[in-house]
Amino acid sequence: MGFNRRPEPSIRKLLLHALSFSTALASTVALYGALQVLTNTDTPIVVVLSGSMEPAFHRGDLLFLTNSPHERYITGDIIVYKVPDQLIPIVHRILKTHEKPLDFSSASTRTSYHADSAPVPDQFILTKGDNNPEDDIVLYKGMDWLQRKHVVGKVKGFMPYIGYATIAMNDVPNIKYGLLGIMLLSAVFF
């Protein structure tokens, strides 16, 4: 007659771990969504994938972006842009800008434009990587200038080399699957 109780696999314990994992995942998604709203961009955080911006940014640097519709970009600003039919956004410095003047002969422009609150008029942008010999016109897919609609955001800050984990997961898919497996196992057993 003993009191040897075998530890029973508790469904309650497994559900508690699953709930903890789900809560952490939902919190991360909610935080990222809030960051998107605050920064006015769908992609508030990006990883530098090439050396075209060295020495300012290196491959693997994590960049923080904002995209205020009221901000006028100027020569020297570093932006992230994406042109149509291109999957990966590009991080480069603005080389030149010019603006398409507003047509104030139009009644809709006269009544709706207020300099303090209106978005910047159509701004056209030419970029270049700091480490590249020429400007980016060849990357614009038949366009001579980028438009504001192509800009994902302006770089406001960075953390060096933090993004290498993302690069490693994309370059070697087995790393991604291994990390997912470890996360799932730790959620179940710890």
C-alpha positions in Angstrom: 0.0 0.0 0.0 1.8 3.0 -1.1 1.2 6.5 -2.1 3.2 6.3 -5.3 1.3 8.6 -7.5 2.4 8.6 -11.0 2.5 12.0 -12.6 -0.4 11.9 -15.0 -0.2 13.7 -18.3 -2.5 16.6 -17.5 -4.6 17.9 -20.2 -5.1 21.0 -18.1 -1.3 21.6 -18.1 -1.1 21.2 -21.9 -4.1 23.6 -22.4 -2.4 26.1 -20.1 0.8 26.0 -22.1 -1.2 26.3 -25.3 -3.1 29.3 -23.9 0.2 31.0 -22.8 1.7 30.5 -26.2 -1.5 31.8 -27.9 -1.6 34.8 -25.6 2.1 35.6 -26.4 1.5 35.3 -30.1 -1.7 37.4 -30.0 0.1 40.1 -28.0 2.9 40.2 -30.5 0.5 40.6 -33.4 -1.5 43.3 -31.5 1.7 45.2 -30.7 2.9 45.1 -34.3 -0.6 46.3 -35.4 -0.4 49.2 -33.0 3.1 50.0 -34.3 1.7 50.1 -37.9 -1.0 52.6 -36.9 1.4 54.8 -34.9 4.0 54.9 -37.7 1.5 55.1 -40.6 3.2 52.3 -42.5 2.4 48.6 -43.1 6.1 47.8 -42.5 7.4 49.7 -39.5 10.4 47.4 -39.1 12.7 46.2 -41.9 16.0 44.3 -42.2 18.8 45.5 -44.4 19.4 42.7 -46.9 22.4 44.0 -48.9 25.5 46.1 -48.5 24.3 48.9 -50.8 24.0 51.4 -47.9 27.4 50.8 -46.2 28.9 52.4 -44.2 25.6 53.9 -42.9 23.8 50.6 -42.6 25.1 47.0 -42.9 23.5 43.8 -43.9 21.5 42.6 -40.9 20.7 46.0 -39.4 17.1 46.4 -38.2 15.5 49.7 -39.3 12.6 51.5 -37.7 10.4 53.5 -40.1 7.7 56.1 -40.1 5.6 57.4 -43.0 3.9 60.7 -42.2 1.8 62.0 -45.1 2.6 65.5 -44.0 6.4 65.1 -44.0 8.3 66.5 -47.0 11.3 64.3 -47.8 14.5 66.1 -48.5 17.9 65.3 -50.0 19.9 63.1 -47.6 16.9 61.4 -46.0 17.1 57.6 -46.0 13.9 55.9 -47.2 12.6 52.4 -47.9 10.7 52.1 -51.1 9.0 49.5 -53.1 8.3 49.7 -56.9 5.5 47.7 -58.6 6.3 44.0 -59.3 9.2 44.0 -57.0 8.9 41.8 -53.9 11.7 43.2 -51.7 11.7 46.8 -50.6 14.9 48.8 -51.0 16.7 51.0 -48.5 18.5 54.0 -50.1 19.3 57.7 -49.6 17.4 60.4 -51.4 19.7 62.0 -54.0 17.2 64.6 -55.4 13.5 65.6 -55.0 11.1 67.8 -56.9 7.4 68.4 -56.6 4.6 68.4 -59.1 2.9 71.8 -58.4 -0.7 71.7 -57.2 -3.2 72.9 -59.8 -4.9 75.7 -58.0 -7.1 76.5 -61.0 -9.1 73.4 -60.0 -12.0 74.3 -57.6 -11.5 71.0 -55.6 -7.8 71.9 -54.9 -8.7 75.5 -53.9 -11.3 74.4 -51.4 -9.5 71.4 -49.9 -5.8 72.4 -49.7 -4.6 73.7 -46.4 -0.8 74.0 -46.0 -0.8 73.0 -42.4 -2.9 69.8 -42.6 -2.8 68.6 -46.2 -0.5 65.8 -47.4 2.6 67.0 -49.2 1.8 67.6 -52.9 3.0 65.0 -55.4 6.7 64.7 -54.5 9.1 62.9 -56.9 12.2 61.3 -55.6 15.5 60.0 -57.0 17.5 57.6 -54.7 20.9 56.0 -54.6 22.6 53.5 -52.3 25.6 55.0 -50.5 27.8 52.1 -51.7 26.5 52.1 -55.3 28.2 54.0 -58.1 25.0 55.2 -59.8 21.5 56.3 -59.0 18.5 53.9 -58.9 16.7 54.8 -62.1 17.4 51.3 -63.5 15.5 49.9 -60.4 12.4 52.0 -61.0 11.0 49.7 -63.8 10.6 52.3 -66.5 9.9 55.3 -64.3 12.2 58.3 -64.1 11.3 59.2 -60.5 9.8 57.5 -57.5 6.5 58.9 -56.2 5.4 59.2 -52.6 3.1 56.2 -53.1 6.2 54.0 -53.6 7.7 55.1 -50.2 7.2 52.5 -47.4 8.8 54.8 -44.8 11.6 57.0 -43.7 14.3 55.6 -41.5 14.1 57.0 -38.0 16.4 54.6 -36.1 18.2 51.3 -36.3 19.7 48.5 -34.3 22.9 47.0 -35.7 23.0 43.3 -36.8 19.8 42.3 -35.0 18.2 41.3 -38.2 20.7 38.6 -39.0 18.2 36.0 -37.5 15.7 36.9 -40.3 18.4 36.7 -43.0 19.5 33.3 -41.7 15.9 32.0 -41.6 15.4 33.1 -45.2 18.7 31.9 -46.5 18.6 28.5 -44.7 14.9 27.4 -44.4 15.9 24.5 -42.0 16.8 27.1 -39.4 13.3 28.5 -39.6 11.7 25.0 -39.2 14.1 24.1 -36.3 13.2 27.3 -34.4 9.5 26.7 -34.9 9.9 23.2 -33.6 11.8 24.4 -30.6 9.1 26.9 -29.9 6.4 24.4 -30.1 8.2 21.9 -28.0 8.9 24.5 -25.3 5.3 25.5 -25.3 4.2 22.0 -24.8 6.8 20.8 -22.2 7.7 23.9 -20.2 
